[in-house]
Amino acid sequence: MSKNNLLTSFIEFLKSSDRKTFIRLIICLIVFLSGMGIITWIVLDKMKPETVKIGNGSITVEAGKAGILTV
């Protein structure tokens, strides 16, 4: 078992892979990131925070029907 870290393993994968595999990887990354962006946009669009209060060590977001989130 080799002691390569994630970055080294990824670089070795890119060196050993052919062009077709690399293009598929890039397409999958683009689709994944686009999907995450769309999901984030939908959640934030539905939540629409009305007020955000920053207190002593806490943050409170009031979002109407969505509820109240305190961190």
CYANA upper distance limits for C-alpha pairs under 8 A (distance plus 0.5 A):
  4 ASN  CA      8 THR  CA      6.33
  4 ASN  CA      9 SER  CA      6.56
  5 ASN  CA      9 SER  CA      6.72
  6 LEU  CA     10 PHE  CA      6.63
  7 LEU  CA     11 ILE  CA      6.71
  8 THR  CA     12 GLU  CA      6.71
  9 SER  CA     13 PHE  CA      6.66
 10 PHE  CA     14 LEU  CA      6.79
 11 ILE  CA     15 LYS  CA      6.77
 12 GLU  CA     16 SER  CA      6.67
 13 PHE  CA     17 SER  CA      6.34
 14 LEU  CA     18 ASP  CA      8.45
 14 LEU  CA     22 PHE  CA      7.54
 17 SER  CA     21 THR  CA      6.62
 17 SER  CA     22 PHE  CA      7.12
 18 ASP  CA     22 PHE  CA      6.93
 19 ARG  CA     23 ILE  CA      6.69
 20 LYS  CA     24 ARG  CA      6.80
 21 THR  CA     25 LEU  CA      6.71
 22 PHE  CA     26 ILE  CA      6.81
 23 ILE  CA     27 ILE  CA      6.67
 24 ARG  CA     28 CYS  CA      6.61
 25 LEU  CA     29 LEU  CA      6.71
 26 ILE  CA     30 ILE  CA      6.70
 27 ILE  CA     31 VAL  CA      6.66
 28 CYS  CA     32 PHE  CA      6.52
 29 LEU  CA     33 LEU  CA      6.56
 30 ILE  CA     34 SER  CA      6.48
 31 VAL  CA     35 GLY  CA      6.55
 32 PHE  CA     36 MET  CA      6.75
 33 LEU  CA     37 GLY  CA      6.64
 34 SER  CA     38 ILE  CA      6.67
 35 GLY  CA     39 ILE  CA      6.66
 36 MET  CA     40 THR  CA      6.60
 37 GLY  CA     41 TRP  CA      6.58
 38 ILE  CA     42 ILE  CA      6.66
 39 ILE  CA     43 VAL  CA      6.70
 40 THR  CA     44 LEU  CA      6.60
 41 TRP  CA     45 ASP  CA      6.39
 42 ILE  CA     46 LYS  CA      6.65
 43 VAL  CA     47 MET  CA      6.55
 44 LEU  CA     48 LYS  CA      6.46
 47 MET  CA     63 ALA  CA      6.37
 47 MET  CA     66 ALA  CA      6.49
 48 LYS  CA     63 ALA  CA      6.59
 49 PRO  CA     61 VAL  CA      6.86
 49 PRO  CA     62 GLU  CA      6.30
 49 PRO  CA     63 ALA  CA      4.80
 49 PRO  CA     64 GLY  CA      7.91
 50 GLU  CA     61 VAL  CA      8.12
 50 GLU  CA     62 GLU  CA      6.27
 50 GLU  CA     63 ALA  CA      5.78
 50 GLU  CA     64 GLY  CA      7.31
 51 THR  CA     61 VAL  CA      6.46
 51 THR  CA     62 GLU  CA      5.82
 51 THR  CA     63 ALA  CA      7.61
 52 VAL  CA     59 ILE  CA      7.69
 52 VAL  CA     60 THR  CA      6.23
 52 VAL  CA     61 VAL  CA      5.09
 52 VAL  CA     62 GLU  CA      6.93
 53 LYS  CA     59 ILE  CA      6.27
 53 LYS  CA     60 THR  CA      5.56
 53 LYS  CA     61 VAL  CA      6.98
 54 ILE  CA     58 SER  CA      6.58
 54 ILE  CA     59 ILE  CA      5.06
 54 ILE  CA     60 THR  CA      6.93
 55 GLY  CA     59 ILE  CA      6.56
 55 GLY  CA     60 THR  CA      8.36
 58 SER  CA     70 THR  CA      7.18
 58 SER  CA     71 VAL  CA      5.89
 59 ILE  CA     70 THR  CA      6.05
 59 ILE  CA     71 VAL  CA      5.67
 60 THR  CA     68 ILE  CA      7.45
 60 THR  CA     69 LEU  CA      6.12
 60 THR  CA     70 THR  CA      4.77
 60 THR  CA     71 VAL  CA      6.94
 61 VAL  CA     68 ILE  CA      6.17
 61 VAL  CA     69 LEU  CA      5.66
 61 VAL  CA     70 THR  CA      6.89
 62 GLU  CA     67 GLY  CA      6.71
 62 GLU  CA     68 ILE  CA      5.03
 62 GLU  CA     69 LEU  CA      7.07
 63 ALA  CA     67 GLY  CA      5.93
 63 ALA  CA     68 ILE  CA      6.60
 64 GLY  CA     68 ILE  CA      8.18
